[in-house]
Amino acid sequence: MNVTAPTTITLDNSYDYALTFSADGYQIEQVQITRVLRGMFWGNILFGGIIGGAVDAGTGAMWRLVPESITVTLTPLKPGEAPRQTSTQPLTLEERRAMMDRLRATNQITEEEYQASIKAIDKEMKMAGQGPR
């Protein structure tokens, strides 16, 4: 998707994103946005049963995106400088786990969200045969 800045876009909570920002004559910037399992998801299962959890899973309400909003300032290229390369690959499970550690360390997610997200990532790693660290 290409948009003209400034802009607002709405993203589906169910996915991680790597947003790339570029303009002729400027350095390319990339921002990672990751989904975090809401701590309240487990409460919905506890108090709402399987139906409460299924509704949250089906609607994507069990996730929130972090960061919730971003501001990017592009840096002009110096004469003769080439734009740096960026990756279009999604984050690996290990990278998602490391991102959760950074988000917790910078107080962007709650301890409850951290624990719920790590549990979900560890489950994905186990299913992928990678095993949690």
C-alpha positions, -999 to +999 in steps of 0.1 A: +000+000+000+013+034-009+001+065+009+010+102+010+020+117+043+006+128+066-019+100+067-038+076+090-042+040+083-060+013+102-043-021+106-058-055+115-048-064+151-041-101+141-008-095+123+027-080+128+038-053+104+070-039+090+061-004+077+086+012+053+087+049+047+105+064+017+108+094-005+132+104-032+163+120-018+157+106+018+169+077+038+145+048+040+130+042+075+113+011+087+091+006+118+081-027+133+046-030+147+038-061+166+007-077+181+005-081+218-019-105+235-042-085+257-040-097+293-078-094+295-081-123+270-075-148+297-100-131+319-126-133+291-119-171+290-121-174+327-153-154+331-169-158+296-158-194+291-148-208+257-174-186+240-158-154+254-124-165+242-137-176+208-154-143+202-121-124+211-101-148+189-126-145+160-128-107+161-091-100+167-100-084+200-075-106+218-046-086+203-035-049+203-008-034+182+023-018+197+032+009+191-003+022+187+008+053+168+040+063+151+057+095+138+085+091+113+108+119+102+128+110+071+165+121+070+178+137+038+205+117+020+240+132+020+255+137-014+265+104-029+249+084-001+226+055-010+195+046+009+200+017+034+184-016+027+154-028+047+139-062+052+105-071+040+105-104+059+081-108+089+097-110+124+108-145+134+094-159+166+127-152+184+126-116+171+090-113+183+101-126+217+130-101+219+106-073+209+083-082+238+113-080+261+121-044+247+084-034+249+082-045+286+116-028+294+103+005+280+069+002+297+050+001+264+031-031+275+019-043+309+034-072+327+002-091+321+004-084+284+040-094+283+034-127+301+004-135+278+023-127+247+054-147+257+031-177+265+015-174+230+049-170+213+064-200+232+034-221+221+040-211+185+077-219+189+068-253+203+044-260+174+072-250+150+096-273+167+118-245+179+111-247+216+110-217+239+143-202+251 
